[in-house]
Amino acid sequence: MNANPDTASQTRSFTTVFLIEMWERFGFYGMQALIVYYMVQQLGFPDERATLVWGAAAALIYVAPAIGGWIGDKILGTRRTMLLGAVILSVGYGLMVVPGQSVWFLFLSLGVIVVGNGLFKANVGNLVRKIYEGDDSKIDSAFTIYYMAVNLGAMISQLLTPWLKDYVNSEYGNGLGWHVAFAVCAVGLILGLANYALMSRTMAHIGSEPDDQPLHWGKLGAVLAGGVLAVFASAYILQHEGVARAFVYIAGVVVIGIFAYLISTSHRSERAGLIAALVLTVQTVFYFIFYQQMSTSLNLFALRNVDPAFNLFGVHLWDWSPAQFQAFNPIWIFILSPVLAWAYTHAGKAGKDLPIATKFALGFVIVAAGFFIYGAAEHMADDQGKVSSWLMVWGYGAISLGELLVSGLGLAMIARYVPARMGGFMMGAYFVASGVSQYLGGVVATFASVPQGITDPLQSLPIYTSLFNKLGVAALLCTVIAILVLPLMKRLSETHHSAQPQVGSE
């Protein structure tokens, strides 16, 4: 593969990847915005079951890329595997278009999405790295723009699909709006694939070694057969809560085992960096428990206890669809990312840039503030148990800033502390750890499950605010832990950097 193409060629290749990633995230977050509501409102799931099913599905979705990355590197090729994943994802969203109320059919559809995401997610990010391979000065900025693609697709779909669902249901009834909204998610993937087909020549020189070889149909058949088995296995896991719990906990033990093995067998010069990566990965796991509340407890809180009216200076502008509040996360990411990037650059030039561990601690403080904002809803609600939609604006603002300080730096942390020879493997382990915490976040959300007989917002409000205040306290405890490990992280970082070869050395 050509590692150092000219800048124009890099830009064209990156644009191709940027667009297919944007459309893929459009599909995924459009589905995520509605899936918990769909289970509760359309399929009649209790809150607890809906949040646990989505927590388990999110865990599987995050675990799957660890396998998909290996398939891309060793079996089919990074480029081919990414495209295969996009096709399978479009099929998964297409299955959700089929009207009906079969729970097993929903789980099979989610299983297809798990497989598609596993094949797509690890490889599309790897393609970005390969485009700029040998040009480290551009990698950071490329991944920053790539992260914006994720949030651009998420923002558009999270605003569009809830509105479309409500509009179609109000005009045609019979729950048709749900399936029309899921159809839009599938169309997003199809548009992404069509766009890639038009620009595929820009990617001809990018990929892994198998991409340079003729397609091996036997290997493709084996991957597809394994994918079918994974679809049914995923559906079975989602159907059985005990199996899902066991799967997630086993995955957590595997991640700890991977770290322990690599730390014990690594060179002495690598050990400090790996221990530092382990500490920060554990902190990231805690963050994702908070993050998972956006699509679970906060989403249901918006449905039951937030006034949809959006007023500015006493003037009513429009009404939100409750699921649209999730779009505030990518909106705030768009607003805050350039500000943080400027702050990091300015601090770096002044020699005052904060260590990643310190940024993690600061992130948890801000996450705590976000949940205390939500917890204050009990004192800000009107006599009907409803709070202003502005509460969602500012609460999401705090949690999103915390995301940029913790989750947004997670992959950078792996790149900084993990040796290149095990970087891909550890990136997979990081995603698995994130998947474990997504499930744990679903478990935490069940503490705000509203009994099915309760419909009065005045009764549901204290159930939600109790959880939000407890999460605020938990985030403060995470802050204390992050601060306590700062001296250890400083020593590990210094040891890691002193062990690295210096520029110009033999």
C-alpha positions as CSV (number, residue, x, y, z in Angstrom):
1,M,0.0,0.0,0.0
2,N,1.1,3.5,-0.7
3,A,1.9,5.0,2.7
4,N,2.7,8.5,1.6
5,P,0.3,9.7,-1.1
6,D,0.2,13.4,-1.9
7,T,-2.0,15.7,0.2
8,A,-4.8,15.9,-2.5
9,S,-5.0,12.1,-2.7
10,Q,-5.2,11.8,1.1
11,T,-8.0,14.4,1.2
12,R,-10.0,12.6,-1.4
13,S,-9.6,9.3,0.4
14,F,-10.4,10.8,3.8
15,T,-13.6,12.5,2.3
16,T,-14.8,9.1,1.1
17,V,-14.3,7.5,4.5
18,F,-15.8,10.6,6.2
19,L,-19.0,10.4,4.2
20,I,-19.7,6.7,4.7
21,E,-18.9,7.0,8.4
22,M,-21.3,10.0,8.6
23,W,-24.1,8.0,7.0
24,E,-23.4,4.9,9.0
25,R,-23.7,6.9,12.3
26,F,-26.8,8.5,10.9
27,G,-28.4,5.1,10.7
28,F,-27.1,3.9,14.1
29,Y,-28.1,6.9,16.2
30,G,-31.4,7.3,14.4
31,M,-32.2,3.8,15.6
32,Q,-30.8,4.4,19.1
33,A,-32.9,7.5,19.6
34,L,-36.1,5.4,19.3
35,I,-35.3,1.8,20.3
36,V,-36.0,2.1,24.0
37,Y,-39.2,4.0,23.3
38,Y,-40.2,1.4,20.7
39,M,-39.8,-1.4,23.3
40,V,-41.7,0.5,26.0
41,Q,-44.5,2.1,23.9
42,Q,-45.0,-0.3,21.0
43,L,-44.0,-3.7,22.4
44,G,-45.1,-3.1,26.0
45,F,-41.8,-3.8,27.7
46,P,-41.5,-2.7,31.3
47,D,-38.8,0.0,31.8
48,E,-36.5,-2.5,33.4
49,R,-36.6,-5.0,30.6
50,A,-36.2,-2.3,27.9
51,T,-33.1,-0.7,29.5
52,L,-31.5,-4.1,30.1
53,V,-32.1,-5.3,26.6
54,W,-30.7,-2.1,25.1
55,G,-27.8,-2.3,27.6
56,A,-27.0,-5.8,26.4
57,A,-27.4,-4.9,22.7
58,A,-25.0,-1.9,23.2
59,A,-22.5,-4.2,24.9
60,L,-22.6,-6.6,22.0
61,I,-22.3,-3.7,19.5
62,Y,-19.1,-2.5,21.3
63,V,-17.6,-6.0,21.7
64,A,-18.1,-7.1,18.1
65,P,-15.5,-4.7,16.6
66,A,-12.7,-6.6,18.4
67,I,-13.5,-9.5,16.1
68,G,-14.3,-7.4,13.1
69,G,-10.9,-5.7,13.2
70,W,-9.1,-9.0,13.1
71,I,-11.2,-10.2,10.1
72,G,-10.3,-7.0,8.3
73,D,-6.6,-7.3,9.1
74,K,-6.1,-11.0,8.4
75,I,-9.1,-12.5,6.4
76,L,-10.9,-10.2,4.0
77,G,-9.1,-6.9,4.1
78,T,-9.9,-3.7,5.9
79,R,-11.7,-2.1,3.0
80,R,-13.8,-5.1,2.0
81,T,-14.8,-5.8,5.6
82,M,-15.9,-2.3,6.2
83,L,-18.1,-2.4,3.1
84,L,-19.5,-5.8,4.1
85,G,-20.4,-4.4,7.5
86,A,-22.2,-1.4,5.9
87,V,-24.2,-3.7,3.7
88,I,-25.2,-5.9,6.7
89,L,-26.1,-2.9,8.8
90,S,-28.5,-1.7,6.0
91,V,-30.1,-5.1,6.1
92,G,-30.4,-4.9,9.9
93,Y,-32.2,-1.6,9.8
94,G,-34.3,-2.8,6.8
95,L,-35.5,-5.7,9.0
96,M,-36.7,-3.2,11.6
97,V,-38.9,-1.7,8.9
98,V,-41.1,-4.8,8.7
99,P,-44.3,-4.1,10.7
100,G,-45.2,-6.4,13.5
101,Q,-44.7,-6.9,17.2
102,S,-42.6,-10.0,17.3
103,V,-40.0,-9.6,20.1
104,W,-37.9,-12.4,18.6
105,F,-37.8,-10.7,15.2
106,L,-36.6,-7.5,16.9
107,F,-33.8,-9.4,18.6
108,L,-32.8,-11.0,15.3
109,S,-32.7,-7.5,13.7
110,L,-30.5,-6.2,16.5
111,G,-28.3,-9.3,16.1
112,V,-27.8,-8.3,12.4
113,I,-26.9,-4.8,13.5
114,V,-24.4,-6.2,16.0
115,V,-22.7,-8.2,13.3
116,G,-22.7,-5.3,10.8
117,N,-21.3,-2.9,13.3
118,G,-18.6,-5.3,14.3
119,L,-17.4,-5.6,10.8
120,F,-17.8,-1.9,10.0
121,K,-16.7,0.0,13.1
122,A,-13.1,-1.2,13.7
123,N,-12.2,-1.1,10.0
124,V,-13.5,2.3,9.1
125,G,-11.3,3.8,11.8
126,N,-8.4,1.7,10.7
127,L,-8.8,3.1,7.2
128,V,-8.4,6.7,8.5
129,R,-5.2,5.7,10.2
130,K,-3.9,4.0,7.0
131,I,-4.7,7.0,4.9
132,Y,-2.3,9.1,6.9
133,E,0.2,6.3,7.7
134,G,3.7,7.8,7.9
135,D,2.3,11.3,8.3
136,D,1.8,11.6,12.1
137,S,1.4,15.4,11.9
138,K,-2.0,14.9,10.2
139,I,-3.4,12.0,12.1
140,D,-4.7,13.9,15.2
141,S,-6.5,16.5,13.1
142,A,-7.9,13.8,10.8
143,F,-9.4,11.9,13.8
144,T,-10.8,15.1,15.2
145,I,-12.7,15.7,11.9
146,Y,-13.6,12.0,11.8
147,Y,-15.1,12.4,15.3
148,M,-17.1,15.3,13.9
149,A,-18.5,13.0,11.2
150,V,-19.8,10.7,13.9
151,N,-21.6,13.6,15.6
152,L,-22.9,15.2,12.4
153,G,-24.6,11.9,11.4
154,A,-25.9,11.5,15.0
155,M,-27.3,15.0,15.2
156,I,-29.2,14.9,12.0
157,S,-30.8,11.5,12.6
158,Q,-31.6,12.1,16.2
159,L,-33.5,15.3,15.2
160,L,-35.1,13.7,12.2
161,T,-36.2,10.2,13.1
162,P,-38.3,11.1,16.3
163,W,-40.1,13.9,14.4
164,L,-40.8,11.6,11.5
165,K,-42.1,8.9,13.8
166,D,-44.5,11.3,15.5
167,Y,-45.6,12.9,12.2
168,V,-46.4,9.6,10.4
169,N,-48.1,8.1,13.5
170,S,-50.3,11.2,13.9
171,E,-51.2,11.2,10.2
172,Y,-51.6,7.4,9.6
173,G,-51.8,5.8,13.0
174,N,-51.2,2.1,13.6
175,G,-47.7,2.6,14.8
176,L,-46.5,3.0,11.2
177,G,-44.2,5.9,12.1
178,W,-41.8,3.6,14.0
179,H,-41.1,1.6,10.9
180,V,-40.9,4.6,8.6
181,A,-38.3,6.1,10.9
182,F,-36.3,2.8,10.9
183,A,-36.5,2.8,7.1
184,V,-34.8,6.2,7.1
185,C,-31.9,4.6,9.0
186,A,-31.6,1.9,6.3
187,V,-31.7,4.5,3.6
188,G,-28.8,6.4,5.2
189,L,-26.6,3.3,4.9
190,I,-27.7,2.8,1.3
191,L,-26.8,6.4,0.5
192,G,-23.4,5.9,2.2
193,L,-22.7,2.8,0.1
194,A,-23.8,4.6,-3.1
195,N,-21.5,7.5,-2.3
196,Y,-18.7,5.1,-1.6
197,A,-19.3,3.3,-5.0
198,L,-18.9,6.7,-6.8
199,M,-15.7,7.6,-4.9
200,S,-14.2,4.1,-4.6
201,R,-11.2,4.9,-6.8
202,T,-9.9,7.2,-4.1
203,M,-9.6,4.1,-1.8
204,A,-8.0,1.7,-4.2
205,H,-4.5,2.1,-2.6
206,I,-5.8,2.1,1.0
207,G,-6.3,-1.1,3.1
208,S,-4.6,-4.1,4.6
209,E,-2.7,-6.9,2.8
210,P,-5.8,-9.1,1.9
211,D,-7.3,-6.1,0.1
212,D,-4.5,-6.4,-2.5
213,Q,-5.3,-10.0,-3.2
214,P,-8.3,-11.4,-5.2
215,L,-11.3,-12.0,-3.1
216,H,-11.2,-15.4,-1.6
217,W,-14.8,-16.6,-1.9
218,G,-14.3,-19.4,0.6
219,K,-13.2,-17.0,3.3
220,L,-16.1,-14.7,2.5
221,G,-18.4,-17.6,2.9
222,A,-16.9,-18.6,6.2
223,V,-17.2,-15.0,7.5
224,L,-20.9,-14.8,6.4
225,A,-21.6,-18.2,8.0
226,G,-20.0,-17.1,11.2
227,G,-22.0,-13.9,11.0
228,V,-25.3,-15.8,10.7
229,L,-24.3,-17.8,13.8
230,A,-23.4,-14.6,15.6
231,V,-26.8,-13.1,14.7
232,F,-28.7,-16.0,16.3
233,A,-26.3,-16.0,19.3
234,S,-26.9,-12.3,19.8
235,A,-30.7,-12.7,19.6
236,Y,-30.4,-15.6,22.2
237,I,-28.3,-13.4,24.5
238,L,-30.8,-10.5,24.2
239,Q,-33.8,-12.9,24.9
240,H,-32.2,-14.3,28.1
241,E,-31.2,-11.8,30.8
242,G,-29.1,-14.2,32.7
243,V,-27.1,-15.2,29.6
244,A,-26.6,-11.5,28.8
245,R,-25.3,-10.9,32.3
246,A,-22.9,-13.9,32.2
247,F,-21.6,-12.9,28.7
248,V,-20.9,-9.3,29.8
249,Y,-19.1,-10.4,33.0
250,I,-17.0,-13.0,31.2
251,A,-16.1,-10.3,28.6
252,G,-15.0,-8.1,31.5
253,V,-12.8,-10.8,33.0
254,V,-11.3,-11.4,29.6
255,V,-10.3,-7.7,29.3
256,I,-8.7,-7.8,32.7
257,G,-6.9,-11.0,31.7
258,I,-5.6,-9.4,28.5
259,F,-4.2,-6.5,30.4
260,A,-2.7,-8.8,33.1
261,Y,-1.1,-11.0,30.5
262,L,0.4,-8.2,28.4
263,I,1.7,-6.4,31.5
264,S,3.4,-9.5,32.8
265,T,4.9,-10.5,29.5
266,S,5.8,-7.1,28.1
267,H,9.3,-5.5,28.1
268,R,10.1,-3.5,31.2
269,S,10.2,-0.3,29.1
270,E,6.5,-1.0,28.1
271,R,5.1,-2.0,31.4
272,A,4.6,1.5,32.9
273,G,2.6,2.6,29.8
274,L,0.4,-0.5,29.9
275,I,-0.4,0.0,33.6
276,A,-1.2,3.6,32.9
277,A,-3.5,2.5,30.0
278,L,-5.2,0.0,32.4
279,V,-5.9,2.7,35.0
280,L,-7.4,5.1,32.5
281,T,-9.4,2.3,30.8
282,V,-11.0,1.5,34.1
283,Q,-11.9,5.2,34.5
284,T,-13.4,5.2,31.0
285,V,-15.5,2.2,31.9
286,F,-17.0,4.2,34.8
287,Y,-17.7,7.1,32.4
288,F,-19.7,4.9,30.0
289,I,-22.0,3.9,32.8
290,F,-23.0,7.6,33.0
291,Y,-23.0,7.9,29.2
292,Q,-25.5,5.0,28.8
293,Q,-28.1,7.0,30.7
294,M,-28.7,9.2,27.7
295,S,-30.5,6.5,25.7
296,T,-32.1,4.9,28.8
297,S,-33.0,6.7,32.0
298,L,-32.6,10.3,30.6
299,N,-34.5,9.3,27.5
300,L,-37.5,8.0,29.5
301,F,-37.3,11.0,31.9
302,A,-37.6,13.2,28.8
303,L,-40.7,11.3,27.8
304,R,-42.5,11.5,31.1
305,N,-41.3,14.6,32.9
306,V,-40.0,17.2,30.4
307,D,-42.3,19.9,28.9
308,P,-41.7,19.6,25.2
309,A,-42.3,23.3,24.6
310,F,-39.1,25.2,23.7
311,N,-39.4,28.8,24.8
312,L,-36.9,31.6,24.4
313,F,-37.4,34.9,26.3
314,G,-41.0,33.9,26.9
315,V,-41.7,33.3,23.2
316,H,-42.8,29.8,22.2
317,L,-40.7,28.6,19.3
318,W,-41.6,24.9,18.8
319,D,-42.3,21.6,20.6
320,W,-39.6,18.9,20.9
321,S,-40.3,15.2,20.4
322,P,-38.9,13.7,23.6
323,A,-36.3,11.5,21.8
324,Q,-34.9,14.5,20.1
325,F,-33.3,15.7,23.3
326,Q,-30.5,13.1,22.7
327,A,-29.4,15.3,19.8
328,F,-28.2,17.8,22.3
329,N,-25.2,15.5,22.9
330,P,-23.8,15.8,19.3
331,I,-24.8,19.5,19.1
332,W,-22.8,20.3,22.2
333,I,-19.9,18.2,20.9
334,F,-19.9,20.4,17.8
335,I,-19.9,23.6,19.9
336,L,-17.3,22.5,22.5
337,S,-14.8,20.5,20.4
338,P,-13.3,23.6,18.7
339,V,-13.1,25.4,22.1
340,L,-11.3,22.5,23.7
341,A,-9.0,22.1,20.7
342,W,-8.0,25.7,21.0
343,A,-7.5,25.5,24.7
344,Y,-5.3,22.4,24.4
345,T,-3.2,24.1,21.7
346,H,-2.9,27.3,23.7
347,A,-2.0,25.4,26.9
348,G,0.5,23.3,25.0
349,K,2.3,26.3,23.5
350,A,2.5,27.8,27.0
351,G,3.9,24.6,28.4
352,K,0.8,24.2,30.7
353,D,-1.1,21.4,29.0
354,L,-2.8,19.1,31.6
355,P,-2.0,15.4,31.7
356,I,-4.7,13.1,30.4
357,A,-5.2,11.8,33.9
358,T,-6.0,15.3,35.1
359,K,-8.4,15.8,32.2
360,F,-10.2,12.6,33.2
361,A,-10.6,13.9,36.8
362,L,-11.9,17.2,35.5
363,G,-14.3,15.4,33.2
364,F,-15.9,13.5,36.1
365,V,-16.5,16.7,38.0
366,I,-18.4,18.1,35.1
367,V,-20.4,14.9,34.6
368,A,-21.3,15.2,38.3
369,A,-22.6,18.7,37.7
370,G,-24.7,17.5,34.8
371,F,-26.5,14.9,36.9
372,F,-27.0,17.3,39.7
373,I,-28.7,19.6,37.2
374,Y,-31.1,16.8,36.3
375,G,-31.5,16.0,40.0
376,A,-32.6,19.5,40.6
377,A,-35.6,18.8,38.5
378,E,-37.5,17.8,41.6
379,H,-37.3,21.4,42.8
380,M,-37.8,23.1,39.4
381,A,-40.9,21.2,38.2
382,D,-44.3,22.8,37.8
383,D,-47.4,21.6,39.7
384,Q,-47.9,18.9,37.0
385,G,-44.4,17.3,37.5
386,K,-42.9,18.7,34.3
387,V,-39.7,20.7,33.9
388,S,-38.5,23.1,31.2
389,S,-36.7,21.6,28.2
390,W,-33.9,24.0,29.0
391,L,-32.9,21.6,31.8
392,M,-32.1,19.1,29.1
393,V,-30.0,21.6,27.2
394,W,-27.7,22.4,30.1
395,G,-27.6,18.9,31.5
396,Y,-26.6,17.5,28.2
397,G,-24.0,20.4,27.9
398,A,-22.3,19.3,31.0
399,I,-22.3,15.6,30.2
400,S,-21.0,16.2,26.7
401,L,-18.1,18.3,28.0
402,G,-17.3,15.4,30.3
403,E,-17.5,13.1,27.3
404,L,-14.9,15.1,25.5
405,L,-12.6,15.1,28.5
406,V,-12.9,11.4,29.2
407,S,-14.3,9.3,26.4
408,G,-13.0,11.7,23.7
409,L,-9.4,11.1,25.0
410,G,-9.8,7.3,25.5
411,L,-8.5,6.3,22.1
412,A,-5.7,9.0,22.3
413,M,-4.7,7.4,25.6
414,I,-4.4,3.9,24.0
415,A,-2.3,5.4,21.2
416,R,-0.1,7.3,23.7
417,Y,0.6,4.5,26.2
418,V,0.3,1.2,24.3
419,P,3.2,0.0,22.1
420,A,2.5,0.1,18.4
421,R,2.9,-3.7,18.0
422,M,-0.1,-4.4,20.2
423,G,-2.1,-1.2,19.4
424,G,-4.8,-2.9,17.3
425,F,-5.3,-5.7,19.9
426,M,-5.5,-3.2,22.8
427,M,-7.9,-1.0,20.8
428,G,-10.2,-4.0,20.6
429,A,-9.8,-4.6,24.3
430,Y,-10.7,-1.0,24.9
431,F,-14.0,-1.4,22.9
432,V,-14.8,-4.6,24.8
433,A,-14.3,-2.7,28.1
434,S,-16.6,0.0,26.8
435,G,-19.2,-2.6,25.9
436,V,-19.1,-4.0,29.4
437,S,-19.8,-0.6,30.9
438,Q,-22.7,0.0,28.4
439,Y,-24.4,-3.0,29.9
440,L,-23.6,-1.9,33.5
441,G,-25.1,1.5,32.5
442,G,-28.3,-0.3,31.5
443,V,-28.3,-2.1,34.9
444,V,-28.0,1.3,36.7
445,A,-30.8,2.7,34.6
446,T,-33.2,0.0,36.0
447,F,-33.0,1.8,39.4
448,A,-35.2,4.5,37.7
449,S,-37.7,2.0,36.3
450,V,-41.2,3.4,36.6
451,P,-43.8,0.7,37.4
452,Q,-46.2,0.2,34.5
453,G,-49.2,1.4,36.4
454,I,-47.7,4.8,37.1
455,T,-48.5,7.5,34.6
456,D,-48.6,10.6,36.8
457,P,-45.5,12.8,36.2
458,L,-45.6,13.8,39.9
459,Q,-45.1,10.2,40.8
460,S,-42.4,9.4,38.3
461,L,-40.4,12.6,38.9
462,P,-38.9,11.5,42.3
463,I,-37.9,8.1,40.9
464,Y,-35.8,9.7,38.2
465,T,-34.3,12.5,40.3
466,S,-33.3,10.0,43.0
467,L,-31.2,8.1,40.5
468,F,-29.7,11.3,39.0
469,N,-28.6,12.7,42.4
470,K,-27.0,9.3,43.2
471,L,-25.2,9.4,39.8
472,G,-24.0,12.8,40.6
473,V,-22.5,11.6,43.9
474,A,-21.0,8.6,42.1
475,A,-19.3,10.9,39.6
476,L,-17.8,12.9,42.5
477,L,-16.5,9.6,43.9
478,C,-15.0,8.8,40.5
479,T,-13.4,12.3,40.7
480,V,-11.9,11.6,44.1
481,I,-10.5,8.3,42.8
482,A,-9.1,9.9,39.7
483,I,-7.4,12.6,41.9
484,L,-5.9,10.0,44.2
485,V,-4.3,8.1,41.4
486,L,-2.8,11.2,39.9
487,P,0.6,10.8,41.6
488,L,0.7,7.2,40.4
489,M,-0.2,8.3,36.9
490,K,2.5,10.9,37.0
491,R,5.2,8.4,37.9
492,L,4.0,5.9,35.3
493,S,3.9,8.6,32.6
494,E,7.4,9.7,33.5
495,T,8.7,6.2,33.5
496,H,6.9,5.5,30.2
497,H,8.3,8.5,28.4
498,S,11.9,8.0,29.8
499,A,11.8,4.5,28.4
500,Q,10.8,5.6,24.9
501,P,13.6,6.1,22.2
502,Q,14.5,9.7,21.8
503,V,14.5,11.4,18.4
504,G,17.9,11.0,16.8
505,S,19.0,8.2,19.1
506,E,20.3,4.8,17.8
